[in-house]
Amino acid sequence: MLMRIFKSFFLIINYKTVITSAISLAAAYLCNEFNIKAEFPLYLISIAIVFPIVFSIDSAYKRREFALQQYADLKAHALSYYYGVREWVQPNKPHIAEEVKIEINELFETMSSNFLLDPEEAKKKEHEMYIRFSHLSARVAEFKEYGSAGSENSRLHQYVSKMLVSYGIMKNVFYYRTPITLRAYSKIFIYFFPILYGPFSASTFTDYSHGIGYLIAVLYSVILVSLDNLQEHLENPFDQVGEDDIKFEVGELNDAMIK
């Protein structure tokens, strides 16, 4: 349990943390050497940096939760499609349900691989998903020949339609992110903060030892950069980088499609 906590923590510590920490130390040292000291109000941090980052984190988390709900809907309607084929068509053609199972697995594998790509690359391969949806829809017409009723075929078409809606929403979450200008604003202040607060860090040397003063300077940078890294991990819930990403469990879906 403890190892997992440390592993999760170090996911938000990267080269940006090292850079900003180094800038903080250099700014504090130079301001102390040249006697540039000032006590700035700390609420500037919350107004200029923390509030925008927390807003972005909340927005990214809500997008992730919404995408997760849509993925659950997509998976549920895919299973409903398979179960419908199994109950309404398989008695006359036992191999049909197995074929549909393979097609659904391929659809989810294609979606999983596409969402791991860069958005520009994924856009070029988006037609592959619609080809697979189209094939599932076209198969419903074939089922009429195997004795399935019109109401049953209509229900299967509805399942495909709902799968398309869920996929469309997930696709929009993938392509469109939280406000870009807000994130750019936060990043600029995060990297300028160590320099801006150099005089404040130097002023703490009169109240604390130099070591504590440098530690305070580094802690400010580590906290702010960690929050920014956390927001970036949540920004794309499909890239499989952060621990909170949506996992496309194709094997689990395959096990749920019982013969």
C-alpha positions in Angstrom: 0.0 0.0 0.0 2.8 2.4 1.0 4.7 1.6 -2.2 1.7 2.3 -4.3 1.2 5.7 -2.6 4.8 6.6 -3.4 4.5 5.4 -7.0 1.4 7.5 -7.5 3.2 10.5 -6.0 6.2 10.2 -8.2 4.0 10.2 -11.3 3.5 13.9 -10.7 7.2 14.6 -10.2 9.2 15.2 -13.4 11.8 17.3 -15.1 9.6 20.4 -14.7 9.8 20.0 -11.0 13.6 19.9 -11.1 13.7 23.0 -13.4 11.4 25.1 -11.3 13.2 24.0 -8.1 16.5 25.0 -9.5 15.1 28.4 -10.6 13.7 28.9 -7.1 17.1 28.1 -5.4 19.0 30.4 -7.9 16.5 33.3 -7.4 16.6 33.0 -3.6 20.4 32.8 -3.6 20.8 35.8 -5.9 18.3 38.0 -4.1 20.0 37.2 -0.8 23.4 38.0 -2.2 22.3 41.3 -3.6 20.0 42.1 -0.6 16.9 42.2 -2.7 14.2 41.4 -0.1 10.5 41.9 0.1 7.4 40.4 1.8 4.8 39.7 -0.9 1.3 38.8 0.1 1.0 35.0 -0.2 -2.7 35.2 -1.4 -1.3 36.2 -4.8 -0.3 32.6 -5.2 -3.9 31.4 -4.7 -5.4 34.0 -6.9 -2.9 33.9 -9.8 -1.9 30.3 -9.8 -3.7 27.9 -7.4 -7.3 28.9 -8.3 -6.9 28.5 -12.1 -5.0 25.2 -11.7 -7.7 23.8 -9.3 -10.4 24.9 -11.7 -8.7 23.1 -14.5 -8.2 20.0 -12.4 -11.9 20.0 -11.5 -12.9 20.5 -15.2 -10.6 17.7 -16.4 -11.9 15.3 -13.7 -15.5 16.0 -14.6 -14.6 15.3 -18.3 -13.0 12.1 -17.3 -16.0 11.0 -15.3 -18.4 11.9 -18.1 -16.2 9.9 -20.6 -16.2 7.0 -18.2 -20.0 7.0 -18.0 -20.2 7.0 -21.8 -17.7 4.1 -22.1 -19.9 2.1 -19.7 -22.9 2.9 -21.9 -21.0 1.9 -25.0 -19.9 -1.4 -23.5 -23.4 -2.1 -22.1 -25.1 -1.6 -25.5 -22.4 -3.7 -27.2 -23.2 -6.5 -24.8 -26.9 -6.0 -25.4 -26.4 -6.3 -29.1 -24.4 -9.5 -28.7 -27.0 -11.0 -26.3 -29.8 -10.1 -28.7 -28.1 -11.8 -31.5 -27.4 -14.8 -29.3 -31.1 -15.2 -28.2 -32.9 -14.1 -31.4 -30.6 -15.4 -34.2 -28.3 -18.1 -32.9 -31.0 -20.8 -32.6 -31.1 -20.9 -36.4 -27.5 -20.1 -37.1 -25.2 -21.0 -34.2 -22.1 -19.5 -35.7 -23.6 -16.0 -36.0 -23.2 -15.0 -32.3 -19.5 -16.0 -32.4 -18.9 -13.8 -35.5 -20.6 -10.9 -33.8 -18.5 -11.4 -30.7 -15.3 -11.2 -32.8 -16.6 -8.0 -34.5 -17.4 -6.3 -31.2 -13.9 -7.2 -29.9 -12.3 -5.7 -33.0 -14.4 -2.5 -32.6 -13.2 -2.0 -29.1 -9.6 -2.9 -30.0 -9.7 -0.3 -32.8 -11.1 2.3 -30.4 -8.5 1.6 -27.8 -5.6 1.9 -30.3 -7.0 5.1 -31.8 -7.4 6.9 -28.5 -3.7 6.2 -27.8 -2.7 8.2 -30.8 -2.1 11.9 -31.2 -5.5 13.6 -32.0 -4.3 14.5 -35.5 -3.3 10.9 -36.2 -6.5 9.5 -34.6 -8.6 11.8 -36.8 -7.1 10.1 -39.9 -8.1 6.7 -38.7 -11.5 7.6 -37.4 -13.2 6.1 -40.4 -12.1 2.7 -39.3 -14.5 3.0 -36.3 -17.4 4.0 -38.5 -16.7 1.1 -40.9 -17.0 -1.3 -37.9 -20.2 0.4 -36.7 -21.6 0.3 -40.2 -20.9 -3.4 -40.5 -22.7 -4.1 -37.2 -25.7 -2.2 -38.5 -25.6 -3.9 -41.9 -25.7 -7.3 -40.3 -29.1 -6.6 -38.8 -30.5 -6.9 -42.3 -28.9 -10.3 -42.6 -30.6 -11.5 -39.4 -34.1 -11.1 -41.1 -33.1 -14.1 -43.3 -32.4 -16.2 -40.2 -35.9 -15.7 -38.7 -35.5 -12.8 -36.3 -38.6 -10.7 -35.9 -38.9 -7.1 -37.1 -39.2 -5.7 -33.5 -36.0 -7.6 -32.5 -34.1 -6.2 -35.5 -35.3 -2.7 -34.6 -34.0 -3.2 -31.1 -30.6 -4.2 -32.5 -30.5 -1.1 -34.6 -31.2 1.0 -31.5 -28.3 -0.7 -29.7 -25.9 0.3 -32.6 -27.4 3.9 -32.5 -26.7 4.2 -28.8 -23.2 2.9 -29.2 -22.6 5.6 -31.9 -23.8 8.3 -29.5 -21.6 7.1 -26.7 -18.6 6.9 -29.0 -19.3 10.3 -30.4 -19.2 11.9 -26.9 -16.0 10.0 -26.0 -14.4 11.2 -29.2 -15.3 14.8 -28.4 -13.7 14.4 -24.9 -10.6 13.1 -26.6 -10.4 15.9 -29.2 -11.4 18.9 -27.1 -9.6 19.7 -23.9 -10.1 22.1 -21.0 -9.6 25.8 -21.9 -6.2 26.1 -23.6 -5.7 29.8 -22.7 -6.4 29.1 -19.0 -3.8 26.3 -18.9 -1.3 28.6 -20.8 -1.9 31.3 -18.2 -1.3 29.0 -15.3 2.0 27.6 -16.8 3.4 31.1 -17.4 2.8 32.1 -13.8 4.2 28.7 -12.5 7.5 29.3 -14.3 7.7 33.0 -13.4 6.7 32.4 -9.8 10.2 31.3 -8.6 11.7 34.5 -9.9 8.9 36.7 -8.7 9.0 35.3 -5.2 12.8 35.3 -5.0 12.9 38.4 -2.9 10.3 36.9 -0.6 12.3 33.7 -0.2 15.4 35.8 0.6 13.4 37.8 3.3 12.8 34.5 5.2 16.5 34.1 5.8 16.2 36.6 8.7 13.6 34.5 10.4 14.8 31.0 9.5 18.2 29.4 8.7 19.3 29.6 5.1 18.5 25.9 4.7 14.9 26.3 5.8 14.6 29.4 3.5 15.8 27.4 0.5 13.5 24.6 1.4 10.5 26.9 1.5 11.4 28.2 -1.9 11.6 24.7 -3.3 8.4 23.5 -1.7 6.4 26.3 -3.3 7.6 25.3 -6.7 7.2 21.5 -6.1 3.6 22.0 -4.9 2.5 24.2 -7.8 4.3 22.1 -10.5 2.8 18.9 -9.0 -0.7 20.4 -9.3 0.0 21.3 -12.9 1.3 17.8 -13.6 -1.8 16.3 -12.0 -4.0 18.4 -14.3 -2.0 17.2 -17.3 -2.5 13.6 -16.3 -6.3 14.1 -16.1 -6.4 16.2 -19.3 -6.4 13.2 -21.6 -8.2 10.3 -19.8 -7.3 7.9 -22.6 -3.5 8.2 -22.9 -2.8 5.5 -20.2 -0.2 7.8 -18.6 -1.8 8.6 -15.3 -3.4 6.2 -12.8 -6.8 7.7 -13.3 -7.0 7.0 -17.0 -9.9 5.0 -18.5 -8.8 1.4 -19.1 -10.2 -0.3 -22.2 -10.6 -3.7 -20.8 -11.2 -5.6 -24.0 -10.5 -9.0 -22.4 -13.1 -8.3 -19.7 -15.7 -7.4 -22.4 -14.8 -10.6 -24.2 -15.4 -12.7 -21.1 -18.8 -11.1 -20.6 -20.0 -12.2 -24.0 -21.0 -15.7 -22.8 -22.1 -18.3 -25.3 
